[in-house]
Amino acid sequence: MTRRPQALLWDLGNTLADWNPDYLYRKLIPGEQQRAGFLASVCTMAWHTEHDRGVPMAQNRKHLIAAHPHLEDLITAWDTRWDGMFNGYVDGMDGMIEAIAAHDIAQHALSNMPAEKWPWVRAHYPSFERFEVAIISGEEGVIKPDPAIYEIAKARLASPPGDTLFIDDRLENVEAARAAGFMGHHFRGAEGLKADLAARGLTL
């Protein structure tokens, strides 16, 4: 049996919170091909990564609007209609934080997220208030899987990295956490996470 973690370090988007820009843009661009083209060539994930890195949304959209003035409303919606990209919790994850809290396990967050949107996310996911430490990339100016953000986590968490389980849906982020000394779980669904936690001595 793998040793029981003293603390969990959560990714948020698509591990706990169900986030997908398509949830919003399917309402704004009904045509599937047109919508896919917009998200692949205009408001791309590479572009959004700059928000996660700390670039304000109002600043980051200027060059897109200059290049695509006829799409200004759609580009601006990424910011002004941010809430439309969320669909509650990932299947099976609602109540997970509370269930773990009942086992007296410390819980923290390490998320790639725009700093300006963290207050909204925290307000709409009340269970996130249980995090003792929340490291938000947009506030730090560095994103996963950069080793620097894991060093920030190591400095701020009370538990040693070897006793802390990092959970993320992106394998490269998990591998970077393991390289920094954390235990890691590559999240691919609630049942797989529960099975891994049980194997580590934490049965929910």
N, C-alpha and C positions, 0 to 999 in steps of 0.2 A: 504494500500500500504506500502510495506517495504521501509525504507528510502533509498534515492539515495546515492550511494557510492561516496566518494570524490576521491577514487583511486582504481585501479585494480591491483592485484598482481597475475601474471600469472605463472602457470606451463608452461613448453615449450613442452617437448616430449609427443606426442599423445593428446595434447590439442591445440597447435598451429602447431608445426612441426610434420609431419607424419613420425615416426621413427619405424622401425621394422627390427631386424637382419635378418629376413627371406628374406627381399628384396635382401640382398647381397647373402645369402647362397643358395638361390634357383638357383643362377647362378653358384655357386661353387660346389654344391652337388645336382645334378638334381633329384636323387631318393628321393621321399618324406619321406619314412620311415627312410632312412639313415640320411637325413638332420634333421628330428625331433629327432632322437637319439643323433646326435651330439649336438644339441642345448639343449637337456634335460640332457645330462650327461657330456659334455666336456665344451663348452663355454656357461655356464648357466647364468641365470639372477642373481643368487646369487654370482657367480664369478664376473660378471660385476658390481655388487653393490660396490665392493671394488674400482673400478675405480671412481665411483661416490663419494666414501668416501675420495678420494685423493691419492690412491695408483697408481703410474705411470703404464701405460699399459705394458711397456717393463719389468718392475719388476714383475707384476702380472701374466704374461704369462709363466714365467720360470718354475713354478712347473707343469703347464699343459703340456708343451713341454717335460719336463723330464718324465712325466707319459705316454705321447702319442707322442713319437718322430716322428712317421709316419704321424702325423697330424700337424706338425709344420707350414706348409704353411697356412692351414686353420685357425689355432689358431692366427697366426700373422696377418691374413687378417682383424681381428676385429679392429686392429689399423690402418694398412696401407691402408685398403679399407673402412674406416669409412664412407666415403661419399655415398657408395653404400647402406647404411641402411636407407637413407632418400628418401622420395618421395614427395617433396614439402610440401604444407600445408595440414592439416587435411581438409576433405571435408567441404566446406562452410566457412573456416576460413581465406582464403586469403583476405586481405583487411580489416579484422576486427580491427586490431590495428589502422589503419588509420581512420576508421569510428568512433572509440571511441575518438581518438585524436581530432576530429572535435568538440566534446562536451566539450573540455577543462577538461578532466578527466586525472589525473596523472596515468601513467602506469609503473609498475615495474615487475621484474621477480624473481621467487624463484624456482630454478630447481635443481633436482638431475642430475648432469652431470660431466663428467671428466673435470678437469680444463684445461688439454692440448687440449681438443677438443672445448672449448668454442670459441676461436677465429675463428675457421672454421665455426661453426654454426652462429655466429654473421655476418660473411662475406657473407654467403649464404642466410641469411634471413635479408635483409636490414631493414625491418620494426622493427627488434629488437633494432636498434639504437635509437628508440624512448623511450626505457626504461630509466627512470631517475636513478633507482637503479637496479642492477642485482646481485642477491645473488646466487652464483654457489656452489653447495655442495662440489665439488672437491677442491675449493679454501678455503673453510671453515673447511674441515675435519669432517663434520657432515652432515647427510642426513635426509630428511623427511622420516618418521614422528617424528623424535626425537624432543622433545619440544625445545631443544637448538637452532635449526635453526630458529624457529619462534621468539625466543627472539632476535636473530640477526636481523631479519626483523623489529621487533618492534623498535629496537634501531636506525635503519638506515632510515626508512621511515618517511617522514614529517607528514603524516596523521596518526591519531590514529587508532589502529587496529579495533575499532568498526565502523570506517568509511571507512574501506578498505575491498574490496571484493576479497577473494582468490579463484582462479579457478584452479581445478586440476582434472585429470581423475581418480585418485585413491581415493576411499572413505576414507581410513584410513588417508591420508594426509589432506583431507578436515576436518575430525573430529578433528584431532590434531590442525589444524588452529583455528577451532571454540573454542576448549578448551583454546587456547591462547588469545581468545578475538576477533578474526577476524570474519567478515561475511564470509560465504562459499558457493560455488557452486560446486556440483559434476558434472563435465563435461561428458556428454554422447552424445554430438553432437551440431552442431552450432545452430540448431533451438531451442533446449532446452535452450541454453545459451541466445539467443536473447529474448526468452519469459521471462526468469528470469530477465534479465536486464530491459525489458519493465515494468515488475511488480515492479521494484525498481525505476522506473521513468526515465529510460534511454532507449529511443526508438531509434533504429538505422534505 
